[in-house]
Amino acid sequence: MNLEKYNRSIKLLCPTCGCSDFSYDEGVDETIQIITCASCKREFNKDKLIQENSENIHEHISETKEEIVNDLTNELQKSLEKAFSGNKNIRFK
């Protein structure tokens, strides 16, 4: 199974204006970085921006989970069908 197809990039949006362009100032730590919206100039730290986009992030996670479960189910069924293909007593629907 190719795990690369499940990699996702989620575009974070400014909760005030919906812009996806940000500039940031380097801090000592990633959590201290100040991120500024290019459109409305609202400032966030990284954690706050992620928190503000949590609904969008969770939606992407749910979609990816569903895709993984479907792919695993199909792969398992194909594997079992192949393993028991010569057996007359076991049938798959």
N, C-alpha and C positions, 0 to 999 in steps of 0.2 A: 504494500500500500504506500502510495506517495504522500508523505506528510507535508510536503512543500505546498500542496494545493490548499491547505488549511491556514496558511499564513495570511493575515489580514493587516491592512493599514487602515486605521480609523482616523478620519479627519476631525480634529477638535474644532468646535465653533465657539465664538464669543457668545455668551448667553444674553448680552445686551443688544448687539446688532446683528449677530449671525455671521460675522466675517470669519474667515479661516486663516487670515494672514496675521502673524504675530511677530514681534521682535522680542528679544530677551537679553537681559543683562546677566553676565556670568556672576555667580555667587560662590561662596566658599563650598557650599553643598548644593546638590540638585534641588532640594526642598526650599532653599533660600533664593533661588533664581526668581527674578521679577520678570514676568511675561506681560507685554503690553500689546493690546489689540491695535492693529495698524489703522483701523477705521475710527473707532470711538475713543481710543487712548485709555481704555479701562485697564487697570493693572491687576494681575493675579500672581499668586505663586503657583508652582506646578501642581501641587495637590489640590488647590482650590479649582483650577481649570479642569482637572480630571473629575473632581466631584460634580462640577456644574454640567459635565458631559456624561455623567454616569448612566442616564437613561439610554442614550445613543450607544454607549459601550456595551451595556447589558443586552441590548437588542442584537447587536452584532455577535455577541457571545452565544445567544440563543440560536441564531441562524446557523452558526458554525457547529454548535452541538448537534443540531438536528441533521445537518449534512453528514457529520461524522457517524452518527448512529445509523443513518440510512446506508451509508457506504459499508460500514462494518457488517450490518445485517445482510446485505447483498453478497459481500465477500465470504461470509461464513456459510451462507446457503450454497453458493457455488462450490466452496471447498467440500462441504458435506455431500453434495450431489456427485462430485467427482470421486470422492472416497468410496461411496457406496453405489457407484454406477453399475457394477456387475451383480449386485445383490437383488434377487427377485422378491424378497420379502419386505424390503424397505422402499417406500415411495415418498416423493416430495411433491407438495402442491405448490 
